[in-house]
Amino acid sequence: MHRVALASLVVVISLAVVLVVSGFTQPPAPAQAQEDPQAVAPTSELRPGQLEDPGQPRFNTSGWSTDFSISSLPFDQIIGGGPPKDGIPAIDAPVFESIGAAGQWIDGQAPVIALELNGEAKAYPMAIMTWHEITNDTLGGEPVVVTFCPLCNTAIAFKATVDGVVRDFGTTGNLYFSNLIMYDRQTETWWQQATGLGVVGEQMGTQLEFLPAQIISLDQFETDHPDGTVLSRETGFNRSYGRNPYPGYDRADESPFLFFGTSDGRIAPKERVATTGTGDQAIAFAYPELSEVGVASETIDGQPIVVFWAPGARSALGDSSINDSDDVGTTGVYRPVVDGRTLTFVRDGDIDTPITDVETGSTWSITGVATDGELAGTQLERIVSADHLWFAWAAFNPDTRIWEPPSSSDLG
């Protein structure tokens, strides 16, 4: 009991440090919503998902041009995380360096958000993203936004073009279900990071297009993309890159910070899960069960998928130094079909045994690339997925089915 209380105190103190470093030393004054006609103005025609009366804001509405009369979220559940608008600064002019240069300050197991688009590959170290949460970038000629919410462990990338207009994004300083609420600087619409949906303002109900980003190690990124580049510490800001401001936050059985939703008790609240699908087709694969088998085969919307798990990537939320954090492994979700043939994947052995396919005996990496055998060089089709802490995914996807390993009788 004392250990849990002490760990929670450490997290709170660490969060306070983040706020101070961000240039924010005290919470904003309570919003005077009744004096802000935008915040309470009625709307004559409701859109799908829009609340007729979202209530009185508990967050600060001053300094925003957002149309607060349009919202799909109840205002009493939007919580100020501490920093104000852009108090956690997005990276708007990212600088990149070679993998070798990045390896001088983060180790090979350091977690990065890997993204490949139109033949170009980049890695965004969690050691940097933890302090900024958003990077506005261009990849393969396509405007993109790469995001990370430390309180939910959600690393998600989106196309940044909406309705033909390129958007750039910043942090609102607010949370819903403990998840980052972003905003675009063109319309000041608020967007939910976990879902990619516009939730408050002009673009409410608009869906950002997901990109298949993946958390992997720097070593794995180098194996797959030896000529790839890595986000540099030359951000224009002075931060303790490589230090984790949320030490011990990912202890699975502890309560999340600033989460006021209903907890789904089927899995420990901060257990890592690999997730994919939406609505009643959403499915979650808990890391402990997934790591036991290495491979999980499932069907979503009548289509087969396969989920890989492999060791080799550290937690971004464990030790105070990410380079010293535990190896929590990483996942990938793919379409298990090559040239019209559905493959069966297995891992025969302990966690260090490679994944192979039964049909050709080829060996496969966590990123879905055949590294040896008949199919060497083949890339499985990536499926959009993410690695969340369970409480956050379940809050937005309450109908999620939890994958269970097949029993010995199922295996025959």
PLY file of the C-alpha trace (Angstrom):
ply
format ascii 1.0
element vertex 412
property float x
property float y
property float z
element edge 411
property int vertex1
property int vertex2
end_header
0.00 0.00 0.00
2.85 2.34 0.92
4.63 1.49 -2.35
1.55 2.45 -4.40
1.13 5.71 -2.51
4.80 6.57 -2.90
4.76 5.74 -6.62
1.69 7.93 -7.13
3.40 10.78 -5.28
6.47 10.42 -7.51
4.27 10.68 -10.62
2.51 13.80 -9.31
5.83 15.45 -8.46
7.19 14.54 -11.90
4.16 16.02 -13.60
4.68 19.21 -11.65
8.26 19.33 -12.90
6.99 19.02 -16.48
4.67 21.99 -15.93
7.46 24.14 -14.54
9.84 23.23 -17.36
7.08 24.04 -19.84
7.02 27.57 -18.48
3.80 27.07 -16.55
3.91 27.59 -12.79
0.31 27.79 -11.66
-3.04 26.54 -12.95
-5.17 28.90 -15.01
-7.90 30.79 -13.25
-11.30 29.07 -13.38
-13.00 29.85 -16.67
-15.67 32.54 -16.52
-17.79 30.65 -19.03
-20.93 32.68 -18.35
-19.12 35.78 -19.63
-17.98 34.10 -22.84
-20.86 34.03 -25.34
-18.95 31.55 -27.54
-18.74 29.09 -24.71
-22.48 28.85 -24.13
-24.05 30.08 -27.37
-26.92 27.83 -28.49
-26.81 26.21 -31.88
-29.91 25.91 -34.02
-29.00 22.72 -35.85
-27.28 19.82 -34.16
-24.74 17.70 -36.04
-24.44 13.92 -35.52
-22.73 13.39 -32.19
-23.13 17.01 -31.07
-24.44 17.64 -27.58
-27.37 20.03 -27.34
-25.99 21.38 -24.07
-22.36 20.42 -23.29
-22.62 22.37 -20.03
-20.40 24.98 -18.43
-16.68 24.70 -19.21
-14.39 23.93 -16.29
-11.41 24.80 -18.49
-10.13 28.20 -19.54
-11.84 29.45 -22.71
-10.03 32.78 -22.94
-7.60 33.21 -25.79
-9.43 30.78 -28.06
-11.32 31.42 -31.31
-12.86 27.94 -31.04
-16.62 27.74 -31.52
-17.49 26.28 -28.10
-21.17 26.05 -29.00
-20.32 22.94 -31.04
-19.12 20.00 -28.95
-19.44 16.24 -28.77
-17.89 16.18 -25.28
-19.52 17.19 -22.00
-17.52 20.15 -20.75
-17.47 18.96 -17.15
-15.38 15.96 -18.27
-12.70 18.00 -20.05
-9.94 18.46 -17.50
-7.11 20.97 -17.56
-3.83 19.04 -17.39
-1.93 22.04 -16.04
-0.10 23.68 -18.97
-2.11 26.24 -20.96
-2.59 26.34 -24.71
0.77 25.34 -26.28
2.28 25.11 -22.78
3.66 21.79 -23.99
5.10 23.06 -27.28
4.67 21.11 -30.51
7.71 20.73 -32.76
6.92 22.77 -35.86
10.29 22.81 -37.61
11.71 19.34 -36.98
15.39 18.69 -37.65
16.59 15.17 -38.41
19.89 13.35 -37.97
21.39 10.03 -38.97
20.69 6.85 -37.02
24.34 6.79 -36.02
24.12 10.30 -34.57
20.96 9.39 -32.65
22.73 6.33 -31.26
25.21 8.62 -29.52
22.57 9.66 -27.00
19.88 6.94 -26.99
20.65 3.23 -26.92
19.60 0.61 -29.43
16.56 -0.50 -27.43
15.24 3.04 -27.00
11.64 3.27 -28.26
10.91 5.34 -31.35
7.75 6.01 -33.33
8.55 4.66 -36.79
6.67 5.93 -39.82
7.20 5.20 -43.50
5.33 6.93 -46.30
5.93 7.09 -50.05
9.36 5.54 -49.72
10.65 7.79 -46.92
11.14 6.56 -43.35
11.62 8.58 -40.17
11.86 7.77 -36.47
10.63 10.01 -33.67
12.29 9.09 -30.34
9.97 8.84 -27.35
12.81 10.56 -25.48
11.81 13.71 -27.38
8.11 13.13 -28.02
7.39 12.71 -24.31
8.30 16.38 -23.87
6.46 17.76 -26.92
3.64 15.29 -27.71
3.20 16.63 -31.26
5.53 16.94 -34.27
4.23 18.64 -37.41
6.21 17.24 -40.32
6.27 16.25 -43.98
7.05 12.65 -44.94
7.31 11.37 -48.49
5.88 14.69 -49.66
2.80 14.29 -47.45
2.05 16.64 -44.52
1.73 14.53 -41.37
1.32 15.00 -37.65
2.99 12.53 -35.28
1.58 12.45 -31.75
2.28 10.84 -28.40
0.19 11.05 -25.23
2.41 9.90 -22.33
-0.51 9.45 -19.93
-2.04 6.85 -22.28
1.10 5.57 -24.06
-0.67 6.31 -27.36
1.67 6.94 -30.30
-0.47 7.81 -33.32
0.24 9.47 -36.66
-2.23 11.16 -39.00
-2.31 12.81 -42.38
-2.41 16.54 -41.70
-4.53 17.51 -44.70
-8.23 17.98 -43.91
-10.73 18.96 -46.61
-7.84 19.89 -48.89
-6.25 22.21 -46.31
-2.97 21.41 -44.57
-3.36 21.77 -40.82
-0.71 22.12 -38.15
-1.47 21.09 -34.62
-0.73 22.17 -31.07
-1.65 21.08 -27.55
-4.71 22.56 -25.84
-3.46 21.76 -22.34
-6.66 19.79 -21.76
-7.47 16.10 -21.39
-10.50 13.88 -21.89
-10.28 10.42 -20.32
-6.67 11.43 -19.52
-5.97 11.64 -23.25
-4.39 14.55 -25.10
-6.76 17.01 -26.77
-4.99 18.69 -29.69
-6.11 21.65 -31.77
-5.42 22.76 -35.32
-4.19 26.31 -35.73
-6.27 26.98 -38.86
-9.74 26.61 -37.28
-8.84 26.07 -33.59
-11.01 22.97 -33.62
-10.15 20.60 -30.76
-9.22 17.03 -31.74
-9.06 13.88 -29.63
-5.67 12.25 -30.07
-6.83 8.69 -29.31
-9.58 8.73 -31.94
-8.47 11.40 -34.43
-11.93 12.97 -34.23
-12.75 16.66 -34.12
-14.60 16.99 -30.82
-15.10 20.72 -30.18
-15.54 23.51 -32.72
-16.00 24.00 -36.43
-14.60 20.62 -37.51
-16.43 18.57 -34.87
-17.17 15.10 -36.27
-14.40 15.25 -38.88
-12.08 12.26 -38.83
-8.32 12.59 -39.31
-6.82 9.85 -41.48
-4.67 7.41 -39.51
-1.23 6.33 -40.70
0.32 2.98 -39.68
2.90 4.21 -37.19
4.64 1.67 -34.96
6.63 1.80 -31.72
9.88 -0.11 -32.29
13.47 0.10 -31.09
16.09 2.28 -32.71
18.00 -0.90 -33.62
14.96 -2.34 -35.43
14.46 0.93 -37.27
18.07 0.80 -38.45
17.66 -2.81 -39.61
14.61 -1.93 -41.68
15.68 1.54 -42.81
19.48 1.94 -42.66
19.18 5.22 -44.57
16.28 6.48 -42.45
16.55 9.61 -40.34
15.78 10.32 -36.69
14.23 13.39 -35.06
17.04 15.43 -33.52
17.27 17.14 -30.13
17.74 20.39 -32.05
14.14 21.40 -31.40
14.66 25.00 -30.36
13.67 24.11 -26.79
15.72 23.28 -23.71
14.45 19.94 -22.37
16.03 16.98 -20.59
15.70 14.69 -23.60
16.22 11.09 -22.59
14.86 11.63 -19.11
11.39 10.29 -18.45
9.29 12.91 -16.61
6.77 10.20 -15.62
8.95 7.61 -13.82
7.06 4.49 -12.83
3.87 5.65 -14.50
3.31 2.41 -16.43
2.86 0.12 -13.40
-0.04 -1.94 -14.69
-2.17 -2.18 -11.56
-2.05 1.47 -10.54
-4.69 4.09 -11.28
-4.12 6.49 -14.18
-3.63 10.21 -13.65
-6.51 12.63 -14.29
-8.85 9.87 -15.42
-12.45 10.22 -14.30
-14.07 7.66 -16.57
-15.45 4.28 -15.61
-12.68 1.71 -15.30
-13.03 -1.47 -17.36
-11.83 -4.14 -14.95
-11.23 -6.92 -17.45
-7.54 -5.97 -17.65
-5.35 -4.03 -15.21
-5.85 -0.30 -15.95
-2.34 0.45 -17.20
-1.56 -2.89 -18.82
-0.21 -2.42 -22.33
-2.48 -3.63 -25.11
-2.08 -3.79 -28.87
-5.34 -2.65 -30.43
-7.03 -2.44 -33.79
-10.54 -2.17 -35.22
-13.43 0.09 -34.24
-16.84 -0.26 -32.63
-17.92 -3.85 -32.07
-15.00 -4.97 -34.25
-12.41 -3.49 -31.88
-10.06 -6.00 -30.34
-7.28 -5.72 -27.77
-4.31 -8.03 -27.26
-2.84 -7.76 -23.75
0.95 -7.80 -23.74
1.34 -10.52 -21.07
-0.74 -13.05 -23.01
0.63 -11.96 -26.38
4.23 -12.26 -25.22
3.64 -15.85 -24.14
2.84 -16.97 -27.68
4.46 -14.30 -29.84
1.77 -14.56 -32.51
-2.01 -14.11 -32.42
-4.29 -14.83 -35.37
-7.74 -13.26 -35.50
-10.49 -12.13 -37.86
-11.93 -8.61 -38.11
-14.80 -7.76 -40.44
-14.36 -11.19 -42.00
-10.70 -10.53 -42.84
-7.76 -12.35 -41.22
-5.17 -10.42 -39.23
-2.04 -11.47 -37.40
-0.43 -9.74 -34.42
3.28 -10.16 -33.65
5.00 -9.51 -30.33
8.76 -9.47 -29.84
11.17 -8.24 -27.17
13.68 -5.49 -27.77
12.08 -2.11 -27.01
12.20 -0.26 -23.71
9.35 1.46 -21.91
9.18 5.24 -22.33
7.39 5.50 -18.97
9.42 3.25 -16.68
12.76 4.35 -15.23
13.64 8.02 -14.86
16.11 7.41 -17.70
14.55 5.82 -20.77
17.89 4.17 -21.56
17.60 2.31 -18.22
13.94 1.31 -18.52
12.76 -2.28 -18.77
12.28 -4.06 -22.07
8.50 -4.22 -22.56
8.60 -5.48 -26.14
6.72 -4.22 -29.14
3.96 -5.31 -31.51
2.88 -5.18 -35.13
-0.48 -5.91 -36.78
-0.62 -7.20 -40.36
-2.66 -8.80 -43.09
-1.24 -12.37 -43.23
-1.62 -12.70 -47.01
1.17 -12.86 -49.58
0.37 -13.18 -53.30
-3.15 -14.32 -52.51
-2.02 -17.02 -50.07
-2.92 -16.79 -46.38
0.05 -17.67 -44.21
0.03 -19.29 -40.78
2.52 -17.76 -38.34
4.05 -19.41 -35.29
6.74 -18.94 -32.69
8.02 -22.34 -31.57
9.94 -21.59 -28.42
10.63 -18.86 -25.89
10.46 -15.10 -26.46
13.81 -15.02 -28.25
12.69 -17.52 -30.88
11.94 -15.89 -34.24
8.50 -15.90 -35.82
8.14 -18.10 -38.89
5.38 -19.06 -41.29
4.31 -22.69 -41.58
3.88 -22.63 -45.35
7.43 -21.59 -46.38
9.44 -21.60 -43.16
10.46 -17.98 -43.76
11.53 -15.90 -40.75
9.71 -12.64 -40.00
10.63 -9.51 -38.04
8.38 -7.53 -35.69
7.89 -5.03 -38.53
6.35 -7.67 -40.81
9.38 -8.17 -43.06
10.57 -11.64 -44.06
14.26 -11.65 -43.15
15.17 -15.16 -44.29
13.77 -18.01 -46.37
11.71 -18.27 -49.53
9.87 -15.00 -48.90
12.90 -12.95 -47.80
12.35 -9.25 -48.45
8.55 -9.53 -48.50
6.65 -6.91 -46.49
3.30 -7.85 -44.98
0.55 -5.26 -45.38
0.44 -3.11 -42.27
-2.89 -2.57 -40.53
-3.46 0.61 -38.55
-3.06 -0.26 -34.89
-1.69 1.26 -31.70
-0.26 0.32 -28.33
-2.29 1.82 -25.50
-2.60 1.54 -21.78
-5.79 -0.44 -21.35
-7.83 2.17 -19.44
-7.47 4.70 -22.26
-8.40 2.37 -25.10
-11.36 0.91 -23.17
-12.73 4.36 -22.33
-13.06 5.25 -26.02
-13.89 1.71 -27.17
-16.07 0.08 -24.50
-17.26 -2.68 -26.84
-13.74 -3.99 -27.34
-13.30 -7.74 -27.41
-10.24 -9.04 -25.56
-8.20 -11.66 -27.34
-7.63 -14.89 -25.48
-4.91 -17.40 -26.37
-6.24 -20.64 -27.79
-6.54 -23.45 -25.29
-4.70 -26.72 -25.78
-7.98 -28.33 -26.86
-8.42 -25.65 -29.54
-4.98 -26.48 -30.83
-5.94 -30.14 -31.11
0 1
1 2
2 3
3 4
4 5
5 6
6 7
7 8
8 9
9 10
10 11
11 12
12 13
13 14
14 15
15 16
16 17
17 18
18 19
19 20
20 21
21 22
22 23
23 24
24 25
25 26
26 27
27 28
28 29
29 30
30 31
31 32
32 33
33 34
34 35
35 36
36 37
37 38
38 39
39 40
40 41
41 42
42 43
43 44
44 45
45 46
46 47
47 48
48 49
49 50
50 51
51 52
52 53
53 54
54 55
55 56
56 57
57 58
58 59
59 60
60 61
61 62
62 63
63 64
64 65
65 66
66 67
67 68
68 69
69 70
70 71
71 72
72 73
73 74
74 75
75 76
76 77
77 78
78 79
79 80
80 81
81 82
82 83
83 84
84 85
85 86
86 87
87 88
88 89
89 90
90 91
91 92
92 93
93 94
94 95
95 96
96 97
97 98
98 99
99 100
100 101
101 102
102 103
103 104
104 105
105 106
106 107
107 108
108 109
109 110
110 111
111 112
112 113
113 114
114 115
115 116
116 117
117 118
118 119
119 120
120 121
121 122
122 123
123 124
124 125
125 126
126 127
127 128
128 129
129 130
130 131
131 132
132 133
133 134
134 135
135 136
136 137
137 138
138 139
139 140
140 141
141 142
142 143
143 144
144 145
145 146
146 147
147 148
148 149
149 150
150 151
151 152
152 153
153 154
154 155
155 156
156 157
157 158
158 159
159 160
160 161
161 162
162 163
163 164
164 165
165 166
166 167
167 168
168 169
169 170
170 171
171 172
172 173
173 174
174 175
175 176
176 177
177 178
178 179
179 180
180 181
181 182
182 183
183 184
184 185
185 186
186 187
187 188
188 189
189 190
190 191
191 192
192 193
193 194
194 195
195 196
196 197
197 198
198 199
199 200
200 201
201 202
202 203
203 204
204 205
205 206
206 207
207 208
208 209
209 210
210 211
211 212
212 213
213 214
214 215
215 216
216 217
217 218
218 219
219 220
220 221
221 222
222 223
223 224
224 225
225 226
226 227
227 228
228 229
229 230
230 231
231 232
232 233
233 234
234 235
235 236
236 237
237 238
238 239
239 240
240 241
241 242
242 243
243 244
244 245
245 246
246 247
247 248
248 249
249 250
250 251
251 252
252 253
253 254
254 255
255 256
256 257
257 258
258 259
259 260
260 261
261 262
262 263
263 264
264 265
265 266
266 267
267 268
268 269
269 270
270 271
271 272
272 273
273 274
274 275
275 276
276 277
277 278
278 279
279 280
280 281
281 282
282 283
283 284
284 285
285 286
286 287
287 288
288 289
289 290
290 291
291 292
292 293
293 294
294 295
295 296
296 297
297 298
298 299
299 300
300 301
301 302
302 303
303 304
304 305
305 306
306 307
307 308
308 309
309 310
310 311
311 312
312 313
313 314
314 315
315 316
316 317
317 318
318 319
319 320
320 321
321 322
322 323
323 324
324 325
325 326
326 327
327 328
328 329
329 330
330 331
331 332
332 333
333 334
334 335
335 336
336 337
337 338
338 339
339 340
340 341
341 342
342 343
343 344
344 345
345 346
346 347
347 348
348 349
349 350
350 351
351 352
352 353
353 354
354 355
355 356
356 357
357 358
358 359
359 360
360 361
361 362
362 363
363 364
364 365
365 366
366 367
367 368
368 369
369 370
370 371
371 372
372 373
373 374
374 375
375 376
376 377
377 378
378 379
379 380
380 381
381 382
382 383
383 384
384 385
385 386
386 387
387 388
388 389
389 390
390 391
391 392
392 393
393 394
394 395
395 396
396 397
397 398
398 399
399 400
400 401
401 402
402 403
403 404
404 405
405 406
406 407
407 408
408 409
409 410
410 411
